[in-house]
Amino acid sequence: MSGHGHGPGHGHDDVVFDQGYWEDRYRTRDTPWSGRANAVLVAEATALPTGRALDLGCGTGGDVLWLAQHGWTVTGVDWSREGLAQGATDAERLGADVARRVTWQQADLETWEPDPVADRCDLVTSHFLHLPREAMRRLAAAACGAVAPGGTLLVVLHDVTDMETGLRRPDMVERFVPVEELADAVTARPDVAGWDVRTDRRRREQAGPDGEPVAVTDAVLLVRRPD
């Protein structure tokens, strides 16, 4: 998993997950970028021609940097200036060719709207961004406005069944928005008529707290815009 995933973790019942929370979280990060991008992103992006990409809720930029290393020109958007600064530092470590492909942008993702020109991308992606239900539905619909003709929108969430694994997952069940609800929000947009909108759930293994393999489920929304 790439260093991001904007959902609360266990034991945070009284925490407000605002920009200040994320600034503090990334300011106290004590491990560098792992170099591992999210599995569904790798599977989907590898099958696509490279182009422009937009990562919403990029955190410290693990997916952003993977895309840039594989030839994409990427904009990473996040609440946290600290997280974005760490991503920029990691990009520089990977070399000028990677760093020049990346733009970092701070924004409130509960109110973010795409620029109809600047944000028109071949791939729009968001991984493990667990916003409140209505905010998550709004963001999925808004993200369609950034998808170029022939482009792809990929939204991946932790499935609610992951709460039973003992892994660090959002402890507010209402933040596990079913991807079918996101699909409904997308198809409610009049301008997405004729787009291919699909949902599925993909199983994979992840290392548990003691290093043991744990089966987890990624809930996936995959939207393709016709050429």
N, C-alpha and C positions, 0 to 999 in steps of 0.2 A: 504494500500500500504506500502511496506517495506522501507523505507528511501532511495530508489534509483530510478533510472530512468534518464539515462544520455541524456536528451534532453534539449535544452534551454527553458527557461520559458519566459513568456510575458515580453516585455520591455527590451530585451537584444540584440537588433539588432546589436550593435557594439562590442559585447563581443566575444573574441576568447575562445572557449570551449576546452582549453588545460589542461594539468595536473595542472598548477597553479590555474586555475579557480576552479577546483574541490577541490584542497587543501584548498583554501579560503572558499569555500562553507561549507565544513565539519568542518573546524576549528571554524566557527561561528555558528555551529548548537547549538541551545539552548534547544532542547527537546531530551530526551533519546529515545532509540528504542521503538517503539510502541508495539511490540510483535505480530503484525498482518502481516502474510505473504500474498503474492499476491494470489488472489482467484483462478486463473487458475492453479497456481503451486499446491496449496492445493488439488484441485480437481483431478489433474492428478497424483501427487505423492502418494496420499493416496491409489490409485488403484494399485500401483507398489510394488513389493517386495523391501525391503531396500537393499542398496548396496553403491556404490561409486557415488558421485555426483560432478558436476562442475558448478559453478554459474559465468557467465561472465557479468561483470558490476555490481558487488554485492553491491557497495556503502558501507553503514555501516553494511550490512550483515543481514538484516531482514529475507530474504529467507534462507540464509545459516544457521542461528540459528534455524529456524523452522525445517529445514531438520535434523539438528543434534539432536534436541530434539526428533525427531521421528525415530531415529536409524540409520540415514545415516552418512557415513563418507564423509565430504564435503571439497572441495577447493573453496574458494571465490577469484575471480580475479577482480582487479579494478585498475584504474589509480592512485587513491588517497591513499597515505600512511596514511594520516590523517583519511580517512574513514575506512581503514582497521584496524587502531589502535583502533578506537572507536568500531568496530565490535569485536575485540579481548577482549576489556574491558567488553563489554556486554556479551560475551561468558563466561568470568570468573565469572561474576555475576550470571550466570545461573548454575554454578557449574562445578566441574572438569570433570564430565562425558560428558558434552556438549563440554567444551573447548578442550578436548583431541581428539574429533572427527573432529575438524576443522583445516584447514591450510589456511593461508592468503597469497596471492601472488600479488605483484604489477607488472603491465604490461600495455603497450600501446595497447588498444584494437583495434586500427585501423591497427595494424601490427601483432597482436598476432597470433601465430600458436601453435597447440597442440603438446606436446611431445607424440610420438606414443606409448610410454610405460607408462610413469608416468601419463598421462592424460586420459587413457582409462577408461571410466566411464559408469555406468549403466543409468545415467541421466545427460544430459547436458542441462542447462537452462539459459535463459537470458530474463529479463523482463524490458521493457520500455527503452531499449538502443537505442536511436534514433541517429545513426551515419549518416553521409552523405551517399547518395544512394549507391555508388560503395563500400564504406567501409562496409556498412551493408550487402550487397550481399556477399562480400568477407568473412566476419566473419561467416555468416550462412553456407557457403560452408566449410570453415575451421573447424568449430565446428563439422562437421560430422566425421572428423578424430579422434575425442575424444570419439566417441560413441562405446561402446563395443558391441559384438554380443548379440542380444536380448535387446539392450538398446534403449533409447528414447532421442530425441532432442526436446526441447520445447522452442520456441521463441515467446514472446508475446510483441506486440506493442500497443500503443494507435492508434485507428482508426482515420482517418482524420476527420470523422464526429464529433469527440470530440471537435474540434475547435469551434463548434457552441454552446457548453454548457456553456461557460464562466469560466470553470475551468482552472487551471494552466496547460497548454499544450505547447509543442514546437510551437513557432510562425513562424517557417520557414516551409512552406508547403512542401518543397522538402525533409524534414526529415521524413515525413510520408510515408515511403516506403511501398507500398502494399505487404502484405505477399505472394501474388502470385508471385511477383518478387523474393522473397527469395526462394520460392519453385523451381522456374526455376533455380536459382543459385545452389541449392542443387542437382537437378536432372541432371545438366550439368556435375557433377562429374561422371566419368566412374565407379567408385567403389561403387556407390549407386544404381546401377541397381538391381531391385528386392526389394528395400526398400519401405515401405509404407509411402508416403508423402501426407499429407492432410493440408488443410487450412480451417479456419472458423472464424466467428465473434460471439462473445458471449456478450450478454447484461447483465449488472448488475447495481446496484444502489450504488452511492457513496455520501457521505455527501458534500454538496456545501459550499460555503464561509460562509453562515449564518446558516449552520446546516441542511438545507433542502435537501431532497433526490434528486439526479440528476442522470439520466440514462446515462451511458457511455458504450462504446463498446470496447472490447479487441479484437484485430486482432491476430489470433493464427496460428502459423506454428507448426505442430506436425509430427515428423518423427520417424518411428520405424524401427530399423535394425533387420533383421531376425537373428534367433539363428545360 
